[in-house]
Every structure is written in structure tokens, then in C-alpha cells.
């Protein structure tokens, strides 16, 4: 008899979870839109930040190349050219 009672409890809990899942799934589209608008409002400045970071990294790479050429580190220049060739080939 106790096994039947626990089975009924699990069945009731499963039915409640399925019902709540259906309610949540119905409201998900509106919630997704609200979350997307909130992220745009909070992180709207992020595009400018990533552009600045990208330009900074490019400038740093240029400094490394110029320094390698200035100090005549031909092994490093060769490696940088090989890396650039791989990037161009992959693109």
C-alpha cells in the first residue's frame, strides 16, 4: 500500500511540473524579447568598447612587427609572416 501512495505523489508532482512548464513556455517569447531589450539597454556601449579593443590589438601587433624588424630578429619576422599566411589562407 505505501508504494502506491508514493507513486501517486510522484504522479501529482509530475503533473504539476508539466502544467507549470506549459505556462512558462507560453510566456517565453515575451520574456525573451524583454531580456533582449534589457541587454541592449545595459550593454549598448559595448560595441564601441570592442571596436576600441580591436584597434588597440591591431596597433600592438604593428608595434611587435616594427620592433622585430628594427632589432633584426629575422626568426621572429619569419614566424610572423608564417602566421599571417595561415590567417590569410584560413580566411
FITIKOL-723313 format. One record per residue (C-alpha): residue number from 0; residue in three letters; chain; x, y, z. Coordinates in pm, 1 decimal. Example, Ala and Ser with C-alpha at 12.3 -4.5 7.8 and 13.67 -1.06 7.14 Angstrom:
% residues 2
k = 0 | r = ALA | c = A | c1 = 1230.0 | c2 = -450.0 | c3 = 780.0
k = 1 | r = SER | c = A | c1 = 1367.0 | c2 = -106.0 | c3 = 714.0
END
This chain:
% residues 91
k = 0 | r = UNK | c = A | c1 = 0.0 | c2 = 0.0 | c3 = 0.0
k = 1 | r = UNK | c = A | c1 = 275.8 | c2 = 256.7 | c3 = 74.4
k = 2 | r = UNK | c = A | c1 = 427.7 | c2 = 208.1 | c3 = -273.5
k = 3 | r = UNK | c = A | c1 = 100.3 | c2 = 312.1 | c3 = -433.6
k = 4 | r = UNK | c = A | c1 = 93.1 | c2 = 625.9 | c3 = -218.6
k = 5 | r = UNK | c = A | c1 = 441.2 | c2 = 737.3 | c3 = -322.2
k = 6 | r = UNK | c = A | c1 = 355.9 | c2 = 664.3 | c3 = -685.9
k = 7 | r = UNK | c = A | c1 = 53.0 | c2 = 890.9 | c3 = -655.3
k = 8 | r = UNK | c = A | c1 = 267.9 | c2 = 1165.5 | c3 = -502.4
k = 9 | r = UNK | c = A | c1 = 520.3 | c2 = 1138.7 | c3 = -788.2
k = 10 | r = UNK | c = A | c1 = 237.0 | c2 = 1141.0 | c3 = -1044.1
k = 11 | r = UNK | c = A | c1 = 88.2 | c2 = 1453.5 | c3 = -885.1
k = 12 | r = UNK | c = A | c1 = 429.7 | c2 = 1624.1 | c3 = -873.0
k = 13 | r = UNK | c = A | c1 = 492.3 | c2 = 1534.9 | c3 = -1238.4
k = 14 | r = UNK | c = A | c1 = 154.6 | c2 = 1673.2 | c3 = -1341.3
k = 15 | r = UNK | c = A | c1 = 225.9 | c2 = 1999.5 | c3 = -1158.5
k = 16 | r = UNK | c = A | c1 = 567.4 | c2 = 2031.1 | c3 = -1322.4
k = 17 | r = UNK | c = A | c1 = 421.3 | c2 = 1966.3 | c3 = -1668.5
k = 18 | r = UNK | c = A | c1 = 148.8 | c2 = 2224.8 | c3 = -1610.7
k = 19 | r = UNK | c = A | c1 = 396.4 | c2 = 2487.5 | c3 = -1491.4
k = 20 | r = UNK | c = A | c1 = 623.5 | c2 = 2411.6 | c3 = -1785.6
k = 21 | r = UNK | c = A | c1 = 336.9 | c2 = 2475.0 | c3 = -2026.0
k = 22 | r = UNK | c = A | c1 = 264.1 | c2 = 2810.5 | c3 = -1861.8
k = 23 | r = UNK | c = A | c1 = 629.8 | c2 = 2911.5 | c3 = -1873.0
k = 24 | r = UNK | c = A | c1 = 669.2 | c2 = 2803.5 | c3 = -2236.1
k = 25 | r = UNK | c = A | c1 = 371.0 | c2 = 3017.0 | c3 = -2335.0
k = 26 | r = UNK | c = A | c1 = 522.9 | c2 = 3326.9 | c3 = -2177.1
k = 27 | r = UNK | c = A | c1 = 878.6 | c2 = 3255.8 | c3 = -2301.6
k = 28 | r = UNK | c = A | c1 = 853.9 | c2 = 3459.7 | c3 = -2622.0
k = 29 | r = UNK | c = A | c1 = 759.5 | c2 = 3777.4 | c3 = -2433.7
k = 30 | r = UNK | c = A | c1 = 1027.7 | c2 = 3716.7 | c3 = -2172.1
k = 31 | r = UNK | c = A | c1 = 1291.7 | c2 = 3659.6 | c3 = -2440.8
k = 32 | r = UNK | c = A | c1 = 1206.8 | c2 = 3991.7 | c3 = -2600.6
k = 33 | r = UNK | c = A | c1 = 1220.1 | c2 = 4167.9 | c3 = -2263.9
k = 34 | r = UNK | c = A | c1 = 1560.5 | c2 = 4016.5 | c3 = -2185.8
k = 35 | r = UNK | c = A | c1 = 1695.1 | c2 = 4113.7 | c3 = -2528.2
k = 36 | r = UNK | c = A | c1 = 1581.5 | c2 = 4475.0 | c3 = -2482.7
k = 37 | r = UNK | c = A | c1 = 1732.9 | c2 = 4487.0 | c3 = -2135.3
k = 38 | r = UNK | c = A | c1 = 2068.4 | c2 = 4359.4 | c3 = -2262.9
k = 39 | r = UNK | c = A | c1 = 2071.3 | c2 = 4620.4 | c3 = -2539.1
k = 40 | r = UNK | c = A | c1 = 1993.0 | c2 = 4891.4 | c3 = -2283.0
k = 41 | r = UNK | c = A | c1 = 2263.8 | c2 = 4777.9 | c3 = -2042.2
k = 42 | r = UNK | c = A | c1 = 2531.9 | c2 = 4682.3 | c3 = -2294.6
k = 43 | r = UNK | c = A | c1 = 2461.3 | c2 = 4939.6 | c3 = -2564.9
k = 44 | r = UNK | c = A | c1 = 2807.7 | c2 = 5087.0 | c3 = -2509.0
k = 45 | r = UNK | c = A | c1 = 2981.5 | c2 = 4752.6 | c3 = -2567.7
k = 46 | r = UNK | c = A | c1 = 3010.2 | c2 = 4791.2 | c3 = -2946.0
k = 47 | r = UNK | c = A | c1 = 3231.9 | c2 = 5097.3 | c3 = -2911.2
k = 48 | r = UNK | c = A | c1 = 3441.7 | c2 = 4921.6 | c3 = -2646.6
k = 49 | r = UNK | c = A | c1 = 3505.2 | c2 = 4616.8 | c3 = -2867.3
k = 50 | r = UNK | c = A | c1 = 3597.5 | c2 = 4838.0 | c3 = -3162.5
k = 51 | r = UNK | c = A | c1 = 3849.2 | c2 = 5020.8 | c3 = -2944.5
k = 52 | r = UNK | c = A | c1 = 3992.3 | c2 = 4692.1 | c3 = -2816.1
k = 53 | r = UNK | c = A | c1 = 4023.3 | c2 = 4559.0 | c3 = -3171.8
k = 54 | r = UNK | c = A | c1 = 4205.7 | c2 = 4870.6 | c3 = -3291.6
k = 55 | r = UNK | c = A | c1 = 4432.0 | c2 = 4854.9 | c3 = -2985.1
k = 56 | r = UNK | c = A | c1 = 4522.9 | c2 = 4491.7 | c3 = -3054.1
k = 57 | r = UNK | c = A | c1 = 4599.1 | c2 = 4574.1 | c3 = -3417.8
k = 58 | r = UNK | c = A | c1 = 4822.3 | c2 = 4861.0 | c3 = -3305.7
k = 59 | r = UNK | c = A | c1 = 5003.4 | c2 = 4631.8 | c3 = -3061.9
k = 60 | r = UNK | c = A | c1 = 5060.0 | c2 = 4376.7 | c3 = -3338.5
k = 61 | r = UNK | c = A | c1 = 5204.1 | c2 = 4650.4 | c3 = -3559.5
k = 62 | r = UNK | c = A | c1 = 5438.0 | c2 = 4754.7 | c3 = -3276.7
k = 63 | r = UNK | c = A | c1 = 5559.9 | c2 = 4393.7 | c3 = -3243.8
k = 64 | r = UNK | c = A | c1 = 5629.8 | c2 = 4372.4 | c3 = -3618.4
k = 65 | r = UNK | c = A | c1 = 5811.7 | c2 = 4706.1 | c3 = -3625.9
k = 66 | r = UNK | c = A | c1 = 6017.5 | c2 = 4611.9 | c3 = -3320.0
k = 67 | r = UNK | c = A | c1 = 6109.8 | c2 = 4275.4 | c3 = -3472.4
k = 68 | r = UNK | c = A | c1 = 6223.4 | c2 = 4447.4 | c3 = -3792.8
k = 69 | r = UNK | c = A | c1 = 6407.6 | c2 = 4722.2 | c3 = -3603.2
k = 70 | r = UNK | c = A | c1 = 6606.4 | c2 = 4474.1 | c3 = -3394.3
k = 71 | r = UNK | c = A | c1 = 6659.9 | c2 = 4247.6 | c3 = -3694.7
k = 72 | r = UNK | c = A | c1 = 6508.9 | c2 = 3941.4 | c3 = -3531.0
k = 73 | r = UNK | c = A | c1 = 6466.4 | c2 = 3751.5 | c3 = -3855.3
k = 74 | r = UNK | c = A | c1 = 6341.8 | c2 = 3431.3 | c3 = -3689.2
k = 75 | r = UNK | c = A | c1 = 6057.4 | c2 = 3625.4 | c3 = -3532.1
k = 76 | r = UNK | c = A | c1 = 5981.7 | c2 = 3804.8 | c3 = -3859.8
k = 77 | r = UNK | c = A | c1 = 5970.6 | c2 = 3466.5 | c3 = -4036.8
k = 78 | r = UNK | c = A | c1 = 5729.1 | c2 = 3331.6 | c3 = -3774.8
k = 79 | r = UNK | c = A | c1 = 5508.8 | c2 = 3640.4 | c3 = -3802.8
k = 80 | r = UNK | c = A | c1 = 5494.7 | c2 = 3606.1 | c3 = -4180.9
k = 81 | r = UNK | c = A | c1 = 5404.5 | c2 = 3239.0 | c3 = -4147.2
k = 82 | r = UNK | c = A | c1 = 5128.0 | c2 = 3323.7 | c3 = -3901.0
k = 83 | r = UNK | c = A | c1 = 4995.5 | c2 = 3594.7 | c3 = -4134.3
k = 84 | r = UNK | c = A | c1 = 4998.3 | c2 = 3347.2 | c3 = -4424.8
k = 85 | r = UNK | c = A | c1 = 4799.0 | c2 = 3096.8 | c3 = -4218.9
k = 86 | r = UNK | c = A | c1 = 4543.6 | c2 = 3364.0 | c3 = -4126.6
k = 87 | r = UNK | c = A | c1 = 4508.1 | c2 = 3477.8 | c3 = -4488.1
k = 88 | r = UNK | c = A | c1 = 4481.4 | c2 = 3116.7 | c3 = -4603.2
k = 89 | r = UNK | c = A | c1 = 4215.0 | c2 = 3039.0 | c3 = -4343.9
k = 90 | r = UNK | c = A | c1 = 4016.5 | c2 = 3349.4 | c3 = -4438.3
END
